[in-house]
Amino acid sequence: LSLAAIEVQSMRVDCKVASRFAHTVMTTKALNTANASQEVFFEVDLPKTAFITNFSMLIEGRIYVSEVKEKEQAREQYESAVSSGLTAGLVKASGRNMETFSVSVNIAPQSRVTFTLTYEELLQRRLGSYEIMIGVRPKQLVQNFEIVVDIYEPNGITFVDVNGTFITNELLPLVKKTVTDKKVKMKVSNNPLTLCISCNCKFSSTSNRPHTINFLLIMPYSDVLVFLFQIINGYFVHFFAPDYLPQMPKNLVFVIDRSGSMEGEKMIQTREALMTILSELHEDDYFGLVTFDDTIESWRPFLSKATPENVTEAKEFVKTIEARHMTDINKGLLFAVDMLTSEKSHSFPDMSMIILLTDGRPSSGQRDLSKIQENVQNAINGSMSLFCLGFGYDVDYSLLDTLAKQNDGLARRVYEASDAALQLQGFYDEVATPLLLEVNLNYPGNAVTDLTQSHFRQFFKGSEIVVAGRLQELETNTFQTEVSKFGIRLMVSTKEILVSERGKQAKFSWTNNKTLDGLKNSVKFLIILHKIWKMHPYHQDYLGFYTLDSHLFSSNVHGLLGQFYHGVNFEVSDLFPGKDPDKQDANMFVKGNKLTVTRGWKRDFRQDVKNGENVPCWFIHNNGTGLLDGVHTDYIVSGLFKTI
């Protein structure tokens, strides 16, 4: 908000994060203290990956609600609205990670306006952590300033770091933070002080850049296959991140622009980053280096294994790269593709990647952008991934973005700054450790609709695969998901056993004697069918479920049974006669509660599946009240796809 006659009375940011999804509401109240109408400008910085869901203005008791449009459509309508004197807002780029939403409105003298902006964002997992960015830029004195962030992650939070570009030592007392294992609450409030951001006052810098508060969260994933499945109001979301898997070796070719515009600091930073990246190659990787201007030069015309000797020689080549002539992106990329495809053999890894680094537009060779895209896509033909890094503001970023998306990769802009080499290395760190190739998450067609992307060419360590969709009501209350480099699904009922693998299904009866292969290093379960007399008035056949090696479970395993897999600290004392003269009662001290327990015996079928083994145990009364985390009804839902 700007203009001296405009008094910013309050600014409040409410951010709520649950299960990696952030919902942020920014509310600003201002007063026109002048005796004439004034134009009020409202600007908010929001993350580039966020999307606006609502914007409204309250003026003199009347609410004006905006219509949110897609960016391309919005730009045309924005220009038309402004030229007609109408109120309209537009989102535009603002720095590396933020975009600016700006809107202006004419306010009568002595009138108030309240701006409310709501945006949402699915947090992206990068290098094993999640980051929340909240941008603030009022540009003048704010009487009441407050940021409140509530984070809830049912899977747990192991680490939280909070920093703000405007939080100086003088402002530290204004920051209140509470952290538990699953929740974070953070509040920044200027009461009774006043806070001015991005203007000349002792509480902030004079910079006009957007100031941010950053939350770095690390949420735990289990040591076994992670397939976190959440259902809310008939919709489901899967978070898939098996970081424990061994690293896949890869074929990697760097394609480096050495045209004249790379002269100077860009080339120095590129060489510096490549020296570091080469040192971090895995010895099972194969790599190549290709440089291009209007001619092509490679370190070697073939891929080399990343042995210490080869890496040392490659570094010597990197030192010789100098900026020269024109830019032939088409020829440079096709040369790299040919290098990766011509020597394909059983000795080479299955995972192939190209990383293109350029700062310019095509100025030599093929310059038709659509033709370049077509040539590269036809040459790659789905056999490898292309990642594009664009240097500076002159680069044709839309070309790079399209090239990457057409070839199972992504594009990033490298900003010309002192940390450009770190930006390059940081990007490489995100794709340096592939764990899976060709990941398919398959769902029964009659069980889900509105499914998001469920095929992913590759999965990198520290990232995350997210699939969402809508569940259909099924009479059988059954829902299965198969993850294909895994692909085994087991369904057990008292009637039969179904085993599915890679689209094939086999059915077994309980009388079959069958061993399943392909489950090495997996958690082992024992499921026993307990038969009841068919004429019994109310008992039915039931399944006994036993875990043979619960030590392989993550420390976060929970549920009615899972909460006990890693042991519970308890103490039993003060034995006394119970209602049954043959069974003693005692006091058990567990989880801060004093419970009455009864001595008894139970059969353990883990060793002897036919007869079982009698083992002593303590029986808990009242359905486990006091021992369970909550009560037993907390673990019961009305249906498989219900949350109540």
Solvent accessible surface area in square Angstrom, and as a share of the most:
residue,aa,sasa,rsa
1,L,9,0.04
2,S,36,0.23
3,L,79,0.39
4,A,115,0.89
5,A,28,0.21
6,I,3,0.02
7,E,59,0.27
8,V,2,0.01
9,Q,38,0.17
10,S,28,0.18
11,M,18,0.08
12,R,91,0.33
13,V,1,0.00
14,D,36,0.19
15,C,0,0.00
16,K,119,0.50
17,V,4,0.02
18,A,53,0.41
19,S,19,0.12
20,R,1,0.00
21,F,79,0.33
22,A,4,0.03
23,H,69,0.31
24,T,3,0.02
25,V,36,0.21
26,M,9,0.04
27,T,34,0.20
28,T,2,0.01
29,K,96,0.41
30,A,2,0.01
31,L,24,0.12
32,N,1,0.01
33,T,58,0.34
34,A,21,0.16
35,N,141,0.72
36,A,57,0.44
37,S,60,0.38
38,Q,45,0.20
39,E,74,0.33
40,V,1,0.01
41,F,87,0.36
42,F,3,0.01
43,E,45,0.20
44,V,7,0.04
45,D,0,0.00
46,L,3,0.02
47,P,3,0.02
48,K,72,0.31
49,T,73,0.42
50,A,15,0.12
51,F,102,0.43
52,I,26,0.13
53,T,58,0.34
54,N,52,0.27
55,F,10,0.04
56,S,16,0.11
57,M,18,0.08
58,L,72,0.36
59,I,29,0.15
60,E,124,0.56
61,G,72,0.69
62,R,159,0.58
63,I,110,0.56
64,Y,90,0.34
65,V,105,0.60
66,S,49,0.32
67,E,131,0.59
68,V,74,0.43
69,K,65,0.27
70,E,136,0.61
71,K,111,0.47
72,E,140,0.63
73,Q,84,0.37
74,A,22,0.17
75,R,116,0.42
76,E,127,0.57
77,Q,83,0.37
78,Y,61,0.23
79,E,109,0.49
80,S,67,0.43
81,A,18,0.14
82,V,79,0.45
83,S,96,0.62
84,S,77,0.49
85,G,68,0.65
86,L,120,0.60
87,T,66,0.38
88,A,27,0.21
89,G,26,0.25
90,L,25,0.12
91,V,30,0.17
92,K,103,0.44
93,A,78,0.61
94,S,20,0.13
95,G,46,0.44
96,R,89,0.32
97,N,77,0.40
98,M,9,0.04
99,E,21,0.09
100,T,3,0.02
101,F,15,0.06
102,S,25,0.16
103,V,8,0.05
104,S,31,0.20
105,V,14,0.08
106,N,103,0.53
107,I,1,0.01
108,A,50,0.39
109,P,55,0.34
110,Q,105,0.47
111,S,8,0.05
112,R,139,0.51
113,V,2,0.01
114,T,21,0.12
115,F,0,0.00
116,T,33,0.19
117,L,0,0.00
118,T,14,0.08
119,Y,5,0.02
120,E,33,0.15
121,E,13,0.06
122,L,54,0.27
123,L,3,0.01
124,Q,88,0.39
125,R,20,0.07
126,R,108,0.39
127,L,104,0.52
128,G,16,0.16
129,S,16,0.11
130,Y,1,0.00
131,E,80,0.36
132,I,3,0.02
133,M,30,0.13
134,I,1,0.00
135,G,1,0.01
136,V,4,0.03
137,R,26,0.09
138,P,1,0.01
139,K,72,0.30
140,Q,34,0.15
141,L,99,0.49
142,V,0,0.00
143,Q,73,0.32
144,N,81,0.42
145,F,1,0.01
146,E,35,0.16
147,I,0,0.00
148,V,12,0.07
149,V,0,0.00
150,D,40,0.21
151,I,3,0.01
152,Y,90,0.34
153,E,0,0.00
154,P,47,0.29
155,N,32,0.16
156,G,9,0.09
157,I,13,0.07
158,T,90,0.52
159,F,95,0.40
160,V,23,0.13
161,D,59,0.30
162,V,30,0.17
163,N,77,0.40
164,G,13,0.13
165,T,76,0.44
166,F,2,0.01
167,I,31,0.16
168,T,55,0.32
169,N,129,0.66
170,E,93,0.42
171,L,6,0.03
172,L,98,0.49
173,P,92,0.58
174,L,24,0.12
175,V,36,0.20
176,K,130,0.55
177,K,101,0.43
178,T,84,0.49
179,V,73,0.42
180,T,73,0.42
181,D,100,0.52
182,K,84,0.36
183,K,120,0.51
184,V,2,0.01
185,K,98,0.41
186,M,0,0.00
187,K,74,0.31
188,V,5,0.03
189,S,27,0.17
190,N,2,0.01
191,N,111,0.57
192,P,124,0.78
193,L,75,0.37
194,T,56,0.32
195,L,3,0.01
196,C,3,0.02
197,I,0,0.00
198,S,12,0.08
199,C,31,0.19
200,N,130,0.67
201,C,40,0.24
202,K,148,0.63
203,F,27,0.11
204,S,18,0.12
205,S,55,0.36
206,T,101,0.59
207,S,30,0.19
208,N,93,0.48
209,R,146,0.53
210,P,25,0.16
211,H,5,0.02
212,T,16,0.09
213,I,0,0.00
214,N,22,0.11
215,F,0,0.00
216,L,63,0.31
217,L,0,0.00
218,I,67,0.34
219,M,3,0.01
220,P,23,0.14
221,Y,29,0.11
222,S,29,0.19
223,D,103,0.54
224,V,44,0.25
225,L,66,0.33
226,V,8,0.05
227,F,55,0.23
228,L,43,0.21
229,F,73,0.30
230,Q,25,0.11
231,I,29,0.15
232,I,104,0.53
233,N,125,0.64
234,G,27,0.26
235,Y,103,0.39
236,F,3,0.01
237,V,31,0.18
238,H,5,0.02
239,F,3,0.01
240,F,0,0.00
241,A,0,0.00
242,P,0,0.00
243,D,33,0.17
244,Y,99,0.38
245,L,31,0.15
246,P,109,0.69
247,Q,63,0.28
248,M,36,0.16
249,P,55,0.34
250,K,2,0.01
251,N,1,0.01
252,L,0,0.00
253,V,0,0.00
254,F,7,0.03
255,V,0,0.00
256,I,2,0.01
257,D,0,0.00
258,R,13,0.05
259,S,3,0.02
260,G,31,0.30
261,S,69,0.44
262,M,0,0.00
263,E,118,0.53
264,G,32,0.31
265,E,105,0.47
266,K,34,0.15
267,M,4,0.02
268,I,90,0.46
269,Q,9,0.04
270,T,0,0.00
271,R,50,0.18
272,E,98,0.44
273,A,3,0.02
274,L,9,0.04
275,M,51,0.23
276,T,48,0.28
277,I,7,0.04
278,L,1,0.00
279,S,68,0.44
280,E,82,0.37
281,L,18,0.09
282,H,82,0.37
283,E,92,0.41
284,D,68,0.35
285,D,0,0.00
286,Y,39,0.15
287,F,0,0.00
288,G,1,0.01
289,L,0,0.00
290,V,0,0.00
291,T,1,0.01
292,F,0,0.00
293,D,0,0.00
294,D,44,0.23
295,T,68,0.40
296,I,41,0.21
297,E,76,0.34
298,S,25,0.16
299,W,36,0.13
300,R,49,0.18
301,P,96,0.60
302,F,90,0.38
303,L,11,0.06
304,S,6,0.04
305,K,78,0.33
306,A,5,0.04
307,T,32,0.19
308,P,85,0.53
309,E,116,0.52
310,N,26,0.14
311,V,17,0.10
312,T,81,0.47
313,E,87,0.39
314,A,0,0.00
315,K,47,0.20
316,E,93,0.42
317,F,29,0.12
318,V,0,0.00
319,K,110,0.46
320,T,92,0.53
321,I,8,0.04
322,E,96,0.43
323,A,17,0.13
324,R,103,0.38
325,H,111,0.49
326,M,97,0.43
327,T,8,0.05
328,D,4,0.02
329,I,1,0.00
330,N,17,0.09
331,K,93,0.39
332,G,0,0.00
333,L,0,0.00
334,L,55,0.28
335,F,73,0.30
336,A,0,0.00
337,V,5,0.03
338,D,85,0.44
339,M,6,0.03
340,L,3,0.01
341,T,56,0.33
342,S,78,0.50
343,E,58,0.26
344,K,92,0.39
345,S,59,0.38
346,H,197,0.88
347,S,80,0.52
348,F,32,0.13
349,P,13,0.08
350,D,101,0.52
351,M,0,0.00
352,S,1,0.00
353,M,0,0.00
354,I,0,0.00
355,I,7,0.04
356,L,0,0.00
357,L,10,0.05
358,T,0,0.00
359,D,5,0.02
360,G,14,0.14
361,R,143,0.52
362,P,15,0.09
363,S,36,0.23
364,S,21,0.13
365,G,54,0.52
366,Q,60,0.27
367,R,153,0.56
368,D,77,0.40
369,L,66,0.33
370,S,74,0.48
371,K,82,0.35
372,I,0,0.00
373,Q,30,0.14
374,E,84,0.38
375,N,36,0.19
376,V,0,0.00
377,Q,75,0.33
378,N,101,0.52
379,A,42,0.33
380,I,1,0.01
381,N,126,0.64
382,G,50,0.48
383,S,49,0.32
384,M,3,0.01
385,S,0,0.00
386,L,0,0.00
387,F,2,0.01
388,C,0,0.00
389,L,4,0.02
390,G,0,0.00
391,F,1,0.00
392,G,2,0.02
393,Y,159,0.61
394,D,116,0.60
395,V,8,0.05
396,D,11,0.06
397,Y,59,0.22
398,S,78,0.50
399,L,2,0.01
400,L,1,0.01
401,D,37,0.19
402,T,46,0.26
403,L,0,0.00
404,A,0,0.00
405,K,143,0.60
406,Q,66,0.29
407,N,4,0.02
408,D,61,0.32
409,G,16,0.15
410,L,68,0.34
411,A,12,0.09
412,R,55,0.20
413,R,69,0.25
414,V,4,0.02
415,Y,23,0.09
416,E,94,0.42
417,A,43,0.33
418,S,114,0.73
419,D,43,0.22
420,A,0,0.00
421,A,8,0.06
422,L,122,0.61
423,Q,36,0.16
424,L,8,0.04
425,Q,41,0.18
426,G,26,0.25
427,F,8,0.03
428,Y,2,0.01
429,D,50,0.26
430,E,35,0.16
431,V,4,0.03
432,A,17,0.13
433,T,29,0.17
434,P,0,0.00
435,L,7,0.03
436,L,7,0.03
437,L,13,0.07
438,E,65,0.29
439,V,1,0.00
440,N,49,0.25
441,L,3,0.01
442,N,72,0.37
443,Y,27,0.10
444,P,38,0.24
445,G,73,0.70
446,N,108,0.55
447,A,1,0.00
448,V,14,0.08
449,T,55,0.32
450,D,95,0.49
451,L,67,0.33
452,T,71,0.41
453,Q,116,0.51
454,S,27,0.17
455,H,82,0.37
456,F,34,0.14
457,R,19,0.07
458,Q,27,0.12
459,F,4,0.01
460,F,19,0.08
461,K,92,0.39
462,G,5,0.05
463,S,33,0.21
464,E,30,0.13
465,I,7,0.04
466,V,40,0.23
467,V,1,0.00
468,A,34,0.26
469,G,5,0.05
470,R,102,0.37
471,L,15,0.07
472,Q,62,0.28
473,E,127,0.57
474,L,32,0.16
475,E,183,0.82
476,T,99,0.58
477,N,81,0.41
478,T,47,0.27
479,F,32,0.13
480,Q,36,0.16
481,T,31,0.18
482,E,13,0.06
483,V,9,0.05
484,S,21,0.14
485,K,123,0.52
486,F,55,0.23
487,G,1,0.01
488,I,51,0.26
489,R,53,0.19
490,L,89,0.44
491,M,60,0.27
492,V,42,0.24
493,S,46,0.30
494,T,42,0.24
495,K,169,0.71
496,E,57,0.25
497,I,35,0.18
498,L,35,0.18
499,V,16,0.09
500,S,5,0.03
501,E,76,0.34
502,R,152,0.55
503,G,72,0.69
504,K,164,0.70
505,Q,117,0.52
506,A,43,0.33
507,K,135,0.57
508,F,36,0.15
509,S,51,0.33
510,W,68,0.24
511,T,129,0.75
512,N,82,0.42
513,N,157,0.80
514,K,124,0.53
515,T,106,0.62
516,L,64,0.32
517,D,122,0.63
518,G,59,0.57
519,L,81,0.40
520,K,178,0.75
521,N,155,0.79
522,S,40,0.26
523,V,27,0.16
524,K,115,0.49
525,F,96,0.40
526,L,36,0.18
527,I,45,0.23
528,I,22,0.11
529,L,32,0.16
530,H,29,0.13
531,K,134,0.57
532,I,44,0.22
533,W,170,0.60
534,K,188,0.80
535,M,140,0.63
536,H,55,0.25
537,P,111,0.70
538,Y,158,0.60
539,H,98,0.44
540,Q,146,0.65
541,D,48,0.25
542,Y,115,0.44
543,L,61,0.31
544,G,8,0.08
545,F,92,0.39
546,Y,45,0.17
547,T,15,0.09
548,L,83,0.41
549,D,19,0.10
550,S,30,0.19
551,H,138,0.62
552,L,67,0.33
553,F,31,0.13
554,S,7,0.05
555,S,96,0.62
556,N,59,0.30
557,V,41,0.24
558,H,96,0.43
559,G,27,0.26
560,L,82,0.41
561,L,101,0.50
562,G,6,0.06
563,Q,23,0.10
564,F,62,0.26
565,Y,56,0.21
566,H,94,0.42
567,G,57,0.55
568,V,41,0.23
569,N,145,0.74
570,F,116,0.48
571,E,108,0.49
572,V,40,0.23
573,S,34,0.22
574,D,92,0.48
575,L,97,0.48
576,F,75,0.31
577,P,120,0.76
578,G,23,0.22
579,K,211,0.89
580,D,59,0.30
581,P,128,0.81
582,D,131,0.68
583,K,91,0.39
584,Q,90,0.40
585,D,15,0.08
586,A,0,0.00
587,N,21,0.11
588,M,11,0.05
589,F,88,0.37
590,V,3,0.02
591,K,89,0.38
592,G,87,0.83
593,N,61,0.31
594,K,133,0.57
595,L,27,0.13
596,T,63,0.36
597,V,0,0.00
598,T,20,0.11
599,R,90,0.33
600,G,2,0.02
601,W,162,0.57
602,K,123,0.52
603,R,125,0.46
604,D,23,0.12
605,F,25,0.10
606,R,121,0.44
607,Q,158,0.70
608,D,53,0.28
609,V,82,0.47
610,K,173,0.73
611,N,88,0.45
612,G,12,0.12
613,E,92,0.41
614,N,90,0.46
615,V,46,0.26
616,P,69,0.43
617,C,38,0.23
618,W,57,0.20
619,F,85,0.35
620,I,43,0.22
621,H,81,0.36
622,N,121,0.62
623,N,106,0.54
624,G,10,0.09
625,T,69,0.40
626,G,15,0.15
627,L,32,0.16
628,L,20,0.10
629,D,64,0.33
630,G,43,0.42
631,V,62,0.36
632,H,61,0.27
633,T,76,0.44
634,D,92,0.48
635,Y,63,0.24
636,I,112,0.57
637,V,74,0.42
638,S,88,0.57
639,G,13,0.12
640,L,84,0.42
641,F,10,0.04
642,K,83,0.35
643,T,72,0.42
644,I,161,0.82
